[in-house]
Amino acid sequence: MLAMGYIISSKADGYTVGSSMDADYIEIPHMVPLEFNPLTDTTPIIRYGTVRGAIVVRSDSPFKP
C-alpha cells in the first residue's frame, strides 16, 4: 500500500505507472484505514497476468470438496 499511495499522490504526468495485486483492492482497505480509495483513485490500463490459488488438505483429512 505504500507504493500504491506513492502512485496515487504522484503528479499525473503519464510517466508514473504502478503494478498491483488484488489484495490492494480487496483485502487491505478492509484491514487498515487508508488516505485514498484504490477503486476510485486508480484506473486499470492493462491486465498482464493472473494468479490462481488453491487450498489443499491431506487425502485422509475429514474435509472433502
PyMOL commands that set and color helices and strands:
alter all, ss='L'
color gray80, all
select helices_A, chain A and resi 2-9+23-26+28-31+38-41
alter helices_A, ss='H'
color red, helices_A
deselect
rebuild
show_as cartoon
